[in-house]
Every structure is written in C-alpha cells, then in structure tokens.
Amino acid sequence: MTRAVTFAVLLVTLFAAHQLADHVLGQTDAQARLKTTPGPAGWAALGRHLAAYHVVVVVMVTVTAVGLDLRLSAFGAVAGLVISVFTHALWDRRVAVHWLLTRTGGGDFAELADNGMNGMYLADQSLHAASLWLAALVAVLL
C-alpha cells in the first residue's frame, strides 16, 4: 500500500473517530461544560475528555491499521497521537481559537451564538479537522 493510500485511509479513520469521540463516546455533558473553565476543575474535565477521546481514536486506528495492513511505524503512530492530544487540548480550551479568529478578521464569528449557529464551535471543529490532517501526515511520513 502506498503512503498516499495509507494517509487517505488514516485521515478518514481519524475523522470518523473524531466525530464519534467528540460527540458520542468521548465526552460527557459535564466535561463539555467545564473543559474551558479556568483552574483545576477545567483542566481535569479536559483531561478526562482527552483520555476518553483518544481511547476511541486508538481503538479505531488500530482496528483499521491491522485490518487493512497499514504501514505505520511505531514512532510515526506515537508522533501522530501526540499531535492529536496536544492540538485537541489547545483547541478545546478555546482561548487559542478565540485568539486566532479575532486576529484573522473573524471576531464577529467568534461571538456568534444565535439561530443554531455557534462560531467558536464551528471554528473548533475546523481546527480539529486540520490538526487530524497534520497528525495523519506526520504518522505516515515518519
């Protein structure tokens, strides 16, 4: 299997795992509510979310890699996982998301929370997708 195919399969798997872990199996309502709050309670909620989220990711990637005989080095897999954990924590605290939006002309979008739309959530999800792309690329290249 070529690295390009491995990358494509890994990216699709990571995206599916992200959707399942971020919205169904890897985050409680309390974690979602508290993970952005300052202090130990916020960090603890984020830590519990990151742990549950990445259990789902590791299981899905492992099943896919074994089932499809993907060629990933242990170093590449660990590097991709580290990127995922770090970036997921960064975006989920939301400070970096808000900072980025306000400095790239999206300040109003950062404040949007009306008519079923939430700018911070949408930006968070977009940044997660870009980070998963990076994690998959690094995992395959290393």
Secondary structure, 3 states (H helix, E strand, C coil): CCHHHHHHHHHHHHHHHHHHHHHHHCCCHHHHHHCCCCCHHHHHHHHHHHHHHHHHHHHHHHHHHHHCCCCCCHHHHHHHHHHHHHHHHHHHCCHHHHHHHHHCCCHHHHHCEECCEEHHHHHHHHHHHHHHHHHHHHHHHC
